[in-house]
Amino acid sequence: MTEHQKVHPVDVEAPAVVAGSPTAPLMPRDSSRSEKGDPAHQPSQGIPPPYRRTIPHRSLHRGLKLTVNAQFDVTVTTRNPNKRIGIYYEDGSHLSVLYDDTVLVKGAFPSFYQGHHNTTVVDVIMTGQTQMGSSLITSLQAQQQTGTIPLVFKGDVPVRVKFGALKLWKIRFRVTCDLVVNSLTANNKISIRSSKCRFRLKKLF
């Protein structure tokens, strides 16, 4: 008759028992008899943890560039106080707004004829996508908080003058304005705090 094997449960989290090491005393611990020392109080070798915790490392590179999308909706009021001269605003104009020599948006002035003694309001949409370095973004954010952001507006518009029934020479009207605005965020309405403009005319033909 075969002898049935007995299976004894083992605590997998308990430290391994080395052969020849002392076992737990058979007598209760509060008894007057005990073996030499209590193995439960013996120094045990350290068991390495199942995983090692690491601290993530993050760094900001100075060469980081961010893509900025911008759109300016500009309202321009043009006045022609002359009673005999009309002005043709022709195709081929160029408008731009810059921050620290970086072009933010570009656009074009619409072509139309402005009669004598006339005031015309024109809506111009300027859009752009540009890459700005981290230092430029930091500078822009600091000036945004103070509400004083310096910008430069540049315009190059070809016009033709009409005197009576005659179309005269074609000239190129150039303007450069140093502006200070209060904000560049989409939630705030942009207002011009100060402006200083320089004008120049160049005869084409």
Stockholm file with secondary structure:
# STOCKHOLM 1.0

chainA/1-205         MTEHQKVHPVDVEAPAVVAGSPTAPLMPRDSSRSEKGDPAHQPSQGIPPPYRRTIPHRSLHRGLKLTVNAQFDVTVTTRNPNKRIGIYYEDGSHLSVLYDDTVLVKGAFPSFYQGHHNTTVVDVIMTGQTQMGSSLITSLQAQQQTGTIPLVFKGDVPVRVKFGALKLWKIRFRVTCDLVVNSLTANNKISIRSSKCRFRLKKLF
#=GR chainA/1-205 SS CCCCCCCCCCCTTSCCCCTTCCCCCSSCTTSSCCCSSCGGGSCCCCCCCSSCCCCCCCCCCTTCEEEEEEEEEEEEEEEECCSSEEEEECSCCEEEEEETTEEEEEECCCCEEECSSEEEEEEEEEEEEEEEEHHHHHHHHHHHHHTCEEEEEEEEEEEEEEETTEEEEEEEEEEEEEEEESCCSTTSCCCEEEEEEEEEEEECC
#=GC SS_cons         CCCCCCCCCCCTTSCCCCTTCCCCCSSCTTSSCCCSSCGGGSCCCCCCCSSCCCCCCCCCCTTCEEEEEEEEEEEEEEEECCSSEEEEECSCCEEEEEETTEEEEEECCCCEEECSSEEEEEEEEEEEEEEEEHHHHHHHHHHHHHTCEEEEEEEEEEEEEEETTEEEEEEEEEEEEEEEESCCSTTSCCCEEEEEEEEEEEECC
//
